Amino acid sequence: MNEKKFLIVGLGNAEQQYAGTRHNYGFEVVNALANNLGATFKTDKLAYMAKGSYKGRQLVMIMPTTYMNLSGKAVKYWLKAEEVAPERCMVVCDDLDLPVGSLKIKPKGGGGSHNGLNNIIELLGHSNFPRLRCGIGKDFARGYQVDYVLGRFSKEELKVIEPCITHAVEALKLFATDGLERAMLYCNTKTDNSENNSAL
């Protein structure tokens, strides 16, 4: 295992109709990371894949081209293909339980109601991989969760989301260079914008 190689996974749905939806937040972050590193995605096995380097670390970035609930197939394949240990694999996903404008890194844990995380846990056989959770809030009526996550951010929400994506990119770079704890400290203690956007 190459200790200087990291797998960064953005979760989302690859079809064009889902571009820009709340459920594709993970794609947005990883795409921004690739742009920051000057890396270009290409279609590869089970995912769009790009490789970039930062301060002597190699970052393999993937956006699974399976449906969200089959994301584990791509993660399992690329962990093995690139010989990356699970603890050096960061999964970036949307999170209903965090308010819009909030980011949080967890070192491991269950997938909750997130089908992508749950499929990764199921296929890997464990939940010992870090994940960067990106808040989308849960401003929807009972029974409308699917419509909400597959909907798009409002213009006001995007004003909050865009700086969050920038912060998330920096957190991912810190994860690769300074380690998980440093990335968590940077990300989890950041003053988020949600408190100042109660109208969202």
C-alpha positions as CSV (number, residue, x, y, z in Angstrom):
1,M,0.0,0.0,0.0
2,N,1.3,3.4,-1.0
3,E,0.9,5.7,2.1
4,K,1.1,8.8,-0.1
5,K,-1.9,7.8,-2.3
6,F,-5.5,8.7,-1.4
7,L,-8.8,7.8,-2.9
8,I,-11.4,10.7,-2.9
9,V,-14.9,9.6,-3.7
10,G,-17.7,12.0,-4.6
11,L,-21.2,10.4,-4.4
12,G,-24.0,11.3,-6.8
13,N,-25.9,10.2,-9.9
14,A,-24.1,10.4,-13.2
15,E,-27.0,11.0,-15.5
16,Q,-27.2,14.6,-16.8
17,Q,-30.7,15.0,-15.4
18,Y,-29.3,14.8,-11.9
19,A,-26.6,17.5,-12.4
20,G,-26.7,20.2,-9.8
21,T,-29.1,18.4,-7.5
22,R,-28.7,18.2,-3.7
23,H,-27.9,14.5,-3.9
24,N,-25.0,15.3,-6.2
25,Y,-23.2,17.5,-3.7
26,G,-20.4,15.0,-3.5
27,F,-19.8,15.2,-7.2
28,E,-19.7,19.0,-7.0
29,V,-17.0,18.9,-4.3
30,V,-14.8,16.3,-6.0
31,N,-15.1,18.1,-9.3
32,A,-14.0,21.3,-7.6
33,L,-11.0,19.4,-6.1
34,A,-10.0,18.1,-9.5
35,N,-10.2,21.6,-11.0
36,N,-8.1,23.0,-8.1
37,L,-5.4,20.4,-8.8
38,G,-5.6,20.8,-12.6
39,A,-6.8,17.2,-13.1
40,T,-9.2,16.1,-15.8
41,F,-11.8,13.4,-15.4
42,K,-12.1,10.5,-17.9
43,T,-14.6,7.7,-18.2
44,D,-13.1,4.6,-16.6
45,K,-14.4,1.4,-15.0
46,L,-17.5,2.1,-12.9
47,A,-16.6,5.8,-12.5
48,Y,-15.3,9.1,-13.9
49,M,-11.7,9.1,-12.7
50,A,-9.0,11.8,-12.4
51,K,-5.6,11.8,-10.8
52,G,-3.8,14.8,-9.3
53,S,-0.9,15.5,-7.0
54,Y,-0.6,17.9,-4.1
55,K,2.5,18.4,-1.9
56,G,3.9,15.0,-2.8
57,R,0.6,13.2,-2.3
58,Q,-1.3,11.4,-5.1
59,L,-5.0,11.9,-5.1
60,V,-7.2,9.5,-7.1
61,M,-10.6,11.1,-7.5
62,I,-13.7,9.2,-8.6
63,M,-17.3,9.9,-9.2
64,P,-19.2,6.6,-9.6
65,T,-21.2,6.2,-12.8
66,T,-23.4,3.5,-11.2
67,Y,-26.6,4.7,-9.6
68,M,-26.1,6.1,-6.1
69,N,-27.4,3.0,-4.4
70,L,-24.6,0.9,-6.2
71,S,-21.7,3.3,-5.3
72,G,-20.0,0.5,-3.4
73,K,-19.1,-1.3,-6.6
74,A,-16.9,1.5,-7.7
75,V,-15.4,2.2,-4.3
76,K,-14.5,-1.5,-3.8
77,Y,-13.0,-1.7,-7.3
78,W,-10.9,1.4,-7.1
79,L,-9.6,0.7,-3.6
80,K,-8.2,-2.6,-4.9
81,A,-7.1,-1.2,-8.3
82,E,-5.1,1.7,-6.7
83,E,-4.1,-0.3,-3.6
84,V,-5.4,2.3,-1.2
85,A,-6.3,1.4,2.4
86,P,-9.8,2.3,3.5
87,E,-8.6,4.8,6.1
88,R,-7.1,6.8,3.2
89,C,-10.4,6.8,1.3
90,M,-12.6,9.9,1.9
91,V,-16.2,9.6,0.7
92,V,-17.9,13.0,0.1
93,C,-21.7,13.0,0.3
94,D,-24.8,15.1,1.0
95,D,-26.3,14.9,4.4
96,L,-29.9,15.6,5.4
97,D,-29.1,15.9,9.1
98,L,-26.7,18.8,8.7
99,P,-28.0,22.3,7.8
100,V,-27.2,24.0,4.6
101,G,-23.8,25.6,5.0
102,S,-22.4,23.0,7.3
103,L,-19.6,20.5,6.8
104,K,-18.5,17.6,9.0
105,I,-15.9,14.9,8.7
106,K,-16.5,11.6,10.5
107,P,-13.8,8.9,10.8
108,K,-16.2,6.0,10.4
109,G,-19.8,5.0,11.3
110,G,-23.1,3.9,9.8
111,G,-24.7,5.2,6.6
112,G,-28.0,6.4,8.2
113,S,-30.5,7.0,5.4
114,H,-27.9,7.5,2.7
115,N,-28.2,4.7,0.2
116,G,-24.8,5.4,-1.3
117,L,-23.0,5.1,2.0
118,N,-25.0,2.1,3.0
119,N,-24.0,0.3,-0.2
120,I,-20.3,1.1,0.3
121,I,-20.5,-0.3,3.8
122,E,-22.4,-3.4,2.6
123,L,-19.9,-4.2,-0.2
124,L,-16.7,-3.4,1.8
125,G,-18.1,-5.4,4.8
126,H,-17.2,-2.5,7.2
127,S,-17.7,1.2,7.9
128,N,-14.1,2.1,8.7
129,F,-13.6,4.8,6.1
130,P,-13.8,8.5,6.7
131,R,-16.6,10.6,5.1
132,L,-17.0,14.3,4.5
133,R,-20.7,15.1,5.1
134,C,-22.1,18.2,3.3
135,G,-25.3,19.6,4.8
136,I,-28.3,20.0,2.6
137,G,-30.9,20.4,5.4
138,K,-34.3,18.7,5.4
139,D,-36.8,21.4,4.5
140,F,-39.4,19.1,3.1
141,A,-42.8,17.7,4.1
142,R,-43.2,14.1,5.2
143,G,-43.0,11.8,2.3
144,Y,-41.2,14.2,0.0
145,Q,-37.6,13.3,0.8
146,V,-36.8,11.8,-2.6
147,D,-38.2,14.9,-4.3
148,Y,-36.1,17.1,-2.0
149,V,-32.7,15.4,-2.5
150,L,-33.2,15.2,-6.2
151,G,-34.2,18.8,-6.3
152,R,-31.8,21.8,-6.9
153,F,-30.6,24.4,-4.5
154,S,-32.2,27.8,-4.6
155,K,-30.2,30.9,-5.6
156,E,-30.0,31.9,-1.9
157,E,-28.8,28.4,-0.9
158,L,-26.1,28.5,-3.6
159,K,-24.7,31.6,-2.1
160,V,-24.0,29.5,1.0
161,I,-23.0,26.3,-0.8
162,E,-20.3,27.8,-3.0
163,P,-18.0,28.8,-0.2
164,C,-18.7,25.5,1.5
165,I,-17.4,23.7,-1.6
166,T,-14.2,25.8,-1.4
167,H,-13.8,24.8,2.3
168,A,-14.5,21.2,1.5
169,V,-11.7,21.2,-1.1
170,E,-9.2,22.6,1.4
171,A,-10.3,20.0,3.9
172,L,-9.7,17.2,1.4
173,K,-6.2,18.5,0.7
174,L,-5.5,18.7,4.4
175,F,-6.6,15.1,4.8
176,A,-4.0,14.0,2.2
177,T,-1.2,16.1,3.6
178,D,-1.7,16.5,7.4
179,G,-4.0,13.6,8.2
180,L,-7.6,12.9,9.2
181,E,-7.5,14.6,12.6
182,R,-6.1,17.9,11.1
183,A,-8.8,17.8,8.4
184,M,-11.5,17.2,11.0
185,L,-10.3,20.1,13.1
186,Y,-10.3,22.4,10.1
187,C,-13.7,21.3,8.9
188,N,-15.7,20.5,12.0
189,T,-14.8,23.7,14.0
190,K,-15.4,26.0,11.0
191,T,-18.1,28.5,11.8
192,D,-20.8,27.5,9.3
193,N,-23.2,29.9,7.6
194,S,-26.3,28.1,8.6
195,E,-27.0,30.2,11.7
196,N,-27.0,33.3,9.7
197,N,-29.3,31.9,7.0
198,S,-32.3,30.8,9.0
199,A,-34.6,31.9,6.2
200,L,-33.2,29.2,3.9
